[in-house]
Amino acid sequence: MSAKQKIKPWRCKGYTEWMRSLPCRVTMQGGVDCHHVINVLPGSTGGKVADIFAFPMGRESHSLLHSMGGRAFENLAGINQSEEALYTINQALEQGLITIIWNGND
């Protein structure tokens, strides 16, 4: 793959619908959006990262994050976007919503 070739972000409606059933990772309240991490992953400038790199966030927190910027909001709220996305992935794995099949040699 050339350095200029873009990877099409993975989208999964079922995953994002499931995520909307979870509480906000900032306030632990219901009624959430799926926040796709920003300013964290390379190559995500100007576009939304894959759905797997998202986590549940309430509308107010989500709006504030986008108005402040990712790092400033992380400092204010005491969260780390990458850790929250990994926590959400782990929940999905534990619930059997995501399955990893390894076809390589261990």
Number of C-alpha atoms within 10 A of each C-alpha: 6 5 5 7 7 10 11 8 14 10 12 11 9 10 17 18 12 13 23 19 13 19 18 23 20 16 12 13 13 16 14 22 24 22 27 20 22 22 12 15 11 8 13 16 11 7 10 15 23 16 19 20 24 26 28 28 28 22 16 11 19 19 14 14 20 13 11 12 13 17 16 14 19 15 10 10 13 10 14 15 23 17 12 20 21 15 15 20 20 14 14 17 13 11 10 10 13 14 10 7 6 7 6 5 4 4
